Amino acid sequence: MKMQRVIEWLPKLTTAGIAFVAILFAALPLQAGIILSQDLNTNTNGISLVAGGGTADRTGTESTITAVVGGKSIVLNNTSATGNPTATASFAVDNTNQSLKISFDYFSSVAAGTSENPSFQLRNAANSPGIQLVMKNAVAGADQGKFGYHNGTAFQYFNVVLATNDWYNIEVIASAQSAAVKTFDLKVTKSDNTVVIDQTGLSFRNQLANYSSVQWFYNAAVSGTTGRMQLDNIEISSIPEPATISMLGIGAFCVMLMRRSLSSRS
C-alpha cells in the first residue's frame, strides 16, 4: 500500500522531491513471498514428521510467544540414544535472486548434556546441509549446552545457553540461491523479547546450488540419552535482496527525470 501511494504521487513531484522519493522507495521493504506458513493449531500440512525411533507428533502446547488458546506445537521426543525423530518441510523457491527467511519458535525441556544435539538444517535437493544450527550442544566440555552453527570447517559456539522450559524465536535469513558466496544472518529472541543472539554474515557449512528443504532433528551420532524439543509457528518466505530494492528506487528516479525532461522540451 505504501509503495502504491508513492507511485501515484511521483508525477506531481519536483526534481528534488523525486530524489527524496527515490531514497524513500529504496528504504521501503518489499512484501515477502510466503512459501510456507504453519501455526500447527489445526494440522501439520507442509511438514513431514518421522518418528525415527522416538515420537514425532502435534501434541505439544502452544508457543508462549503467540499464546493462542488451545494452540498446538510439534513434539520431537527422542526416547533412546540411537533414535532420531525428524520434522521436514520441503519447498521450491521461485526467484533464485531473493533471500530466504526461515522463522520458527523453539522449546526444549531437556537440560544441557543430556540432549542429543537438537539441530536445524537448510538443505539442497540432495539433502546436503548449507546452514546447520545446534540449539543445545551435548558434547562435554567448555561449549556444552551452548548454541552454535557449522561454519564449513567446524562448529562455532556463541556464549549463549538457551534456557530449559522456555520458548525462543529463531530467525535465519540466507543469501539468495544465485549468490556466489552464501552467508546467513541469525537472530534468536527469548519469549520475553530479549534478543540473545543477533549475528550477520555467518558462513554456510556447504555452498549450496539450491535450497530445497529444512529439517529439525537430533544428531544421534553424538553420545547422549534422550531429547525433547517442540516447534511452533514455522514460516518460510522469500525476500528481495537490498540491492534489488535500491535499484527499483533508482529506476523510479530516472524515469521521472526523463518525464520532466520531455515535458520541458514540449
Summary of the structure (lengths in Angstrom):
residues: 266
radius of gyration: 22.0
end to end distance: 33.2
largest distance: 80.6
contacts: 850
relative contact order: 0.24
helix: 18%
strand: 38%
